[in-house]
Amino acid sequence: MKSKIILTALLSVSLFACGQETPKVKHKKSTASSKSTGSKVKFANAEDPICHMKTEDDMKDTAVYKNKTYGFCSSLCKDEFKKNPEKYVQK
């Protein structure tokens, strides 16, 4: 009985730790309805390095790192990238 409680506690702690690695981000449902006045940009990334959503040519949230432009689904993902860009560029 005691070992089951310990095992359950360890599993709970490990699941909680894994859940903290990826930041929680609220995504827009669709960017197709929003009107974009800017020109389309070729991004260095095919997907958002934070949440792994596919990048689109008209994304407004961008960051430049080492002369390359990276696109993001939201400002939250962009801010997370700016904290430690080297971590996400090497993936």
Disulfide bonds with the S-S distance in Angstrom:
none
